[in-house]
Each structure stands twice: as C-alpha cells, then as structure tokens.
Amino acid sequence: MDIYAIITNAVRDYLVASDGSEPEKNIIQIQKTRKEFDGDLTLVVFPLLRITKKSPEQSAEDIGAYLVEHCSEIDAYNVIKGFLNLVVSPVYWSLKLEEMTSDMEYGRINPTSDSLLYMIEYSSPNTNKPLHLGHIRNNLVGNSISRIMQANGFRVSQVNLVNDRGIHICKSMLAWLKYGNEATPQANGVKGDKLVGDYYVQFDQQYKKEVAALIRDGITEEEAKKKAPSILEAQEMLLKWEQGDEEVVMLWKMMNGWVYAGFDVTYRNLGVTFD
C-alpha cells in the first residue's frame, strides 16, 4: 500500500478512537517534509484540532506517539508547532523498492486515444557511412526518452529522418564506380553500410591527394579543393541525379539499399525501432 494511504488510515483510526466518529474526507493532509526539517512526510495537524480538542503541539505529539506504536512503517517523529514530521522506516522503503523492481510494469500508464502525441526525431544518419558512436548515443538517448514518455502515458511517434541524397552520397557512389569492381556486401561479406563507408573513405583519400598535387603546382588550397578532379566528378554526378539520370538513380537506389539494410541490423541489435 502507498505510504500516504497507510498514514492516512492510521491517523483516521486515531481520530475515530478519540472522537468516536468518522472524520471528514480530506481533513487529513500529508505533504513532503521541507528540506530544512528531519523527516520524510509531514502531517498538518491544524485541521484536526476540533477533533482532538488539544493544542497543536500536544495533538501532534499524541498522534506521533500513536503512529510509532501502531504503524510499523513509521520509525520516529518530531513536532514543529502544528506540523508532525514523520520518519518512514527503512524496512518500508526496502519493501517498496523490491515491489518496484519485481514488477516490470510498475508505474506504467497506458496511453489512450486522448493522450498527448509527441514526435521524437533521432538517429538521422547520412547514407554514406555506417552509424558511428555519436549515432549510437543519439539512438540510445532518443529511444530511452521515447520509452519513458510512453511509460508516462503519452503517445509517441519515433521518426528517423535519413539524409540519403547530396554531394556526400555521390562521393561514395563515384568511388564505388571507379574502384569498386562491382563489389557487393554479399560478395565481400560485410554489412552494406560498412562497404559504402569504405568507398566514402577511399574517395576522401583520393581527393586529398589531388588537392595536395594542385597545391604543389601553385594553386591555393581553397582553389585546389574546388578544382580537384574527384570533387568535380562528384558534382557532375549530383547534377545527373537531380536531372533524373537513369543510371545514376539506379546506382543511388542500389547503394542506399545496402546502407539501409546495414542500418537495420544495427538498429535491431540496439533494440531501436521507428514508426
């Protein structure tokens, strides 16, 4: 039973024994003890004085003594004017903790059609490389927040906005065309996102070599980064994709499919799902 209910029932028993009649509803007021005082919960005694017919201090003393004697959940008490500060027994907290940990549904509130709906967007990777530690952290935090909100009675829609287009995607595509020899995840025995990521790295390595060569020829670094053959080819591929070039679009779909399949394995291993 909840500690508030336990104390309320015990105080009601005391009042019935004192007055002989059932006290009014809500006359027993219990609140958390203020930090500057000793105790866990505080009984406000003032509303009870017309029943006890004693001073606030004496009423609090008598009720406190009664609770310690008749309520095993209360270990001690102290009185501050008309406030009875109660110390809850460690045994109660231990039993309560055991109850909470043994019930996997403890505290869970099932959402209804009227519950507030929240959209939580997370993960949101690019399809040019595998999920890295930053993504893993993002996944775990986003999924944990979603589950916590669901357990608190909210409807939650988990959304993953994947960035699967743009120049960075074309870099992997171009490297695969130039250096991949038609490699596939199945043929190479690796996850699709890992395979595509390897070609993104290969593009970057080749691009840096080209930039360095142009700089040695007397071009500024800024200009070299713009004029390196690899980046110009990637930009040309992006334009073709935007124009709906059939071969480029087919390549884009194929390699993105590899990456999505690899992502799915990682999400499944993490226990993460999206709506």
C-alpha positions as CSV (number, residue, x, y, z in Angstrom):
1,M,0.0,0.0,0.0
2,D,1.1,3.5,-0.7
3,I,2.7,5.2,2.3
4,Y,0.3,8.2,2.1
5,A,-2.6,5.8,2.4
6,I,-1.0,3.9,5.2
7,I,-0.5,7.0,7.3
8,T,-4.0,8.4,6.4
9,N,-5.6,5.2,7.6
10,A,-3.6,5.1,10.8
11,V,-4.4,8.8,11.6
12,R,-8.1,8.1,10.8
13,D,-8.1,5.2,13.3
14,Y,-6.6,7.5,15.9
15,L,-9.2,10.2,15.3
16,V,-12.1,7.6,15.4
17,A,-10.8,6.3,18.7
18,S,-10.6,9.9,20.0
19,D,-13.9,11.2,18.8
20,G,-16.0,8.1,18.1
21,S,-17.0,9.3,14.6
22,E,-15.5,9.1,11.1
23,P,-13.5,12.3,10.3
24,E,-14.5,14.4,7.2
25,K,-12.9,13.5,3.9
26,N,-9.7,15.3,3.1
27,I,-9.2,16.6,6.6
28,I,-6.1,14.5,6.9
29,Q,-3.4,16.4,5.0
30,I,0.0,14.9,4.3
31,Q,2.8,16.5,2.5
32,K,6.5,16.0,1.9
33,T,8.7,17.3,4.7
34,R,10.5,20.5,4.0
35,K,14.3,20.0,3.4
36,E,15.3,22.1,6.5
37,F,13.5,19.6,8.9
38,D,14.1,16.0,9.7
39,G,11.6,13.6,8.3
40,D,10.1,12.2,5.1
41,L,6.4,13.2,5.3
42,T,4.6,15.8,7.4
43,L,1.1,15.7,8.8
44,V,-0.6,19.1,9.1
45,V,-2.3,19.0,12.5
46,F,-4.3,22.2,12.5
47,P,-7.4,20.9,10.7
48,L,-7.6,18.1,13.3
49,L,-7.7,20.3,16.4
50,R,-11.5,20.5,16.6
51,I,-11.5,16.7,16.9
52,T,-8.5,16.3,19.2
53,K,-9.6,19.4,21.3
54,K,-5.9,19.9,22.3
55,S,-3.2,22.3,21.4
56,P,-1.4,21.9,18.0
57,E,1.8,20.7,19.8
58,Q,0.0,18.2,22.1
59,S,-2.1,16.9,19.3
60,A,1.0,16.3,17.1
61,E,2.8,14.6,20.0
62,D,-0.1,12.3,20.7
63,I,-0.6,11.4,17.0
64,G,3.1,10.8,16.5
65,A,3.3,8.5,19.5
66,Y,0.3,6.6,18.3
67,L,1.8,6.2,14.8
68,V,5.1,4.9,16.1
69,E,3.3,2.4,18.3
70,H,0.6,1.2,15.8
71,C,2.2,1.8,12.4
72,S,5.3,-0.3,11.7
73,E,6.1,1.9,8.7
74,I,6.8,4.9,10.9
75,D,10.1,4.9,12.8
76,A,10.2,8.2,14.5
77,Y,8.7,11.7,14.6
78,N,9.3,15.3,15.6
79,V,7.0,18.2,16.2
80,I,7.4,21.7,14.8
81,K,4.4,23.7,16.1
82,G,1.4,22.3,14.3
83,F,3.3,20.1,12.0
84,L,4.1,16.4,12.7
85,N,7.2,15.3,10.8
86,L,7.4,11.6,10.3
87,V,10.4,9.4,9.5
88,V,9.4,6.4,7.4
89,S,11.0,3.1,8.3
90,P,13.9,1.8,6.1
91,V,12.1,-1.5,6.0
92,Y,9.2,0.1,4.2
93,W,11.5,1.7,1.6
94,S,13.2,-1.7,1.1
95,L,9.9,-3.5,0.6
96,K,8.7,-0.7,-1.7
97,L,11.9,-0.9,-3.8
98,E,11.6,-4.7,-4.0
99,E,8.0,-4.3,-5.2
100,M,9.0,-1.8,-7.8
101,T,11.9,-3.9,-9.2
102,S,9.9,-7.1,-9.3
103,D,7.1,-5.5,-11.3
104,M,8.2,-4.6,-14.8
105,E,5.0,-2.6,-15.3
106,Y,5.3,-0.7,-12.1
107,G,4.3,2.9,-12.5
108,R,3.4,2.5,-16.2
109,I,0.5,4.5,-17.5
110,N,-1.1,3.1,-20.7
111,P,-1.7,5.8,-23.3
112,T,-5.2,6.4,-24.7
113,S,-6.5,8.0,-27.8
114,D,-6.8,11.2,-25.9
115,S,-3.2,11.2,-24.7
116,L,-0.9,13.9,-26.0
117,L,1.1,12.9,-29.1
118,Y,4.8,13.7,-29.2
119,M,7.1,13.2,-32.2
120,I,10.7,12.3,-31.2
121,E,13.2,12.5,-34.1
122,Y,16.6,10.9,-33.7
123,S,19.4,9.0,-35.3
124,S,19.1,10.8,-38.7
125,P,22.3,9.5,-40.3
126,N,23.7,10.0,-43.7
127,T,23.8,7.0,-46.1
128,N,27.5,7.4,-46.9
129,K,28.9,5.5,-43.9
130,P,28.0,3.3,-41.0
131,L,26.4,4.5,-37.8
132,H,29.2,5.8,-35.5
133,L,29.4,6.3,-31.7
134,G,27.7,9.6,-32.0
135,H,24.8,8.0,-33.7
136,I,24.7,5.2,-31.2
137,R,24.5,7.7,-28.3
138,N,21.8,9.6,-30.2
139,N,19.8,6.3,-30.8
140,L,20.0,5.3,-27.1
141,V,19.0,8.7,-25.8
142,G,16.2,9.1,-28.3
143,N,14.8,5.6,-27.8
144,S,15.1,6.0,-24.0
145,I,13.2,9.3,-24.0
146,S,10.5,7.7,-26.2
147,R,10.1,4.8,-23.9
148,I,10.0,6.9,-20.8
149,M,7.3,9.1,-22.3
150,Q,5.3,6.1,-23.4
151,A,5.5,4.7,-19.9
152,N,4.2,8.0,-18.6
153,G,1.0,7.8,-20.7
154,F,2.0,9.8,-23.8
155,R,1.5,8.7,-27.4
156,V,4.9,8.8,-29.1
157,S,5.9,8.7,-32.8
158,Q,9.6,7.8,-33.3
159,V,10.9,9.3,-36.5
160,N,14.2,8.8,-38.3
161,L,14.9,11.5,-41.0
162,V,17.7,9.9,-43.1
163,N,19.8,12.2,-45.3
164,D,20.2,9.9,-48.3
165,R,21.0,12.4,-51.0
166,G,23.5,15.1,-51.8
167,I,27.2,15.5,-52.6
168,H,28.4,13.3,-49.8
169,I,26.3,10.4,-51.1
170,C,27.7,11.0,-54.6
171,K,31.2,10.7,-53.3
172,S,30.6,7.1,-52.2
173,M,28.8,6.3,-55.4
174,L,31.6,7.7,-57.6
175,A,34.3,5.9,-55.6
176,W,32.4,2.6,-56.0
177,L,32.1,3.1,-59.8
178,K,35.8,3.9,-60.1
179,Y,37.4,1.5,-57.6
180,G,34.7,-1.0,-56.5
181,N,34.9,-3.6,-59.3
182,E,31.2,-4.2,-58.8
183,A,31.7,-5.2,-55.2
184,T,28.6,-6.0,-53.1
185,P,28.0,-6.6,-49.4
186,Q,27.3,-10.3,-50.1
187,A,30.4,-10.8,-52.2
188,N,32.6,-9.0,-49.7
189,G,31.0,-10.5,-46.6
190,V,30.4,-7.1,-44.9
191,K,27.4,-5.0,-43.9
192,G,26.2,-2.7,-46.6
193,D,26.8,0.5,-44.7
194,K,30.3,-0.6,-43.9
195,L,31.0,-1.3,-47.6
196,V,29.6,2.1,-48.7
197,G,31.5,3.8,-45.9
198,D,34.8,2.3,-47.2
199,Y,34.3,3.9,-50.6
200,Y,33.5,7.2,-49.0
201,V,36.8,7.0,-47.2
202,Q,38.5,6.0,-50.5
203,F,37.1,9.0,-52.2
204,D,38.3,11.3,-49.5
205,Q,41.8,9.8,-49.6
206,Q,42.0,10.3,-53.4
207,Y,40.5,13.8,-53.1
208,K,43.2,14.8,-50.6
209,K,45.9,13.5,-52.9
210,E,44.6,15.6,-55.8
211,V,44.3,18.7,-53.7
212,A,47.9,18.3,-52.5
213,A,49.1,17.8,-56.0
214,L,47.3,21.0,-57.2
215,I,48.8,23.0,-54.3
216,R,52.2,21.8,-55.2
217,D,51.5,23.2,-58.7
218,G,51.0,26.6,-57.2
219,I,47.2,26.7,-56.7
220,T,45.8,28.0,-53.4
221,E,44.3,25.4,-51.1
222,E,40.9,26.9,-51.5
223,E,41.1,26.8,-55.3
224,A,42.6,23.3,-55.2
225,K,39.6,22.0,-53.2
226,K,37.3,23.3,-55.8
227,K,39.2,22.1,-58.9
228,A,40.3,18.6,-57.8
229,P,39.1,16.1,-60.4
230,S,37.3,13.9,-57.9
231,I,35.1,16.7,-56.5
232,L,34.3,17.9,-60.0
233,E,33.2,14.4,-61.0
234,A,31.1,14.1,-57.8
235,Q,29.4,17.4,-58.5
236,E,28.7,16.3,-62.1
237,M,27.1,13.1,-60.7
238,L,25.0,15.1,-58.4
239,L,23.7,17.2,-61.3
240,K,22.8,14.0,-63.1
241,W,21.0,12.7,-60.1
242,E,19.0,15.9,-59.8
243,Q,18.1,15.6,-63.5
244,G,16.9,12.0,-63.1
245,D,19.6,10.3,-65.0
246,E,18.5,6.7,-65.1
247,E,21.9,5.0,-64.4
248,V,22.8,7.4,-61.6
249,V,19.4,7.0,-59.9
250,M,19.7,3.2,-60.2
251,L,23.2,3.3,-58.6
252,W,21.9,5.6,-55.9
253,K,19.0,3.3,-55.1
254,M,21.2,0.2,-55.0
255,M,23.9,1.7,-52.7
256,N,21.3,3.3,-50.4
257,G,19.6,-0.1,-50.2
258,W,22.8,-1.6,-49.0
259,V,23.2,1.1,-46.4
260,Y,19.6,0.8,-45.2
261,A,20.0,-2.9,-44.8
262,G,23.1,-2.3,-42.7
263,F,21.4,0.3,-40.6
264,D,18.5,-2.1,-39.9
265,V,21.0,-4.7,-38.5
266,T,22.4,-2.1,-36.1
267,Y,19.0,-0.8,-35.1
268,R,17.8,-4.3,-34.4
269,N,20.9,-5.1,-32.3
270,L,20.2,-1.9,-30.3
271,G,16.5,-2.7,-29.9
272,V,15.6,0.5,-31.6
273,T,12.5,0.8,-33.9
274,F,10.9,3.7,-35.7
275,D,7.2,4.3,-36.7
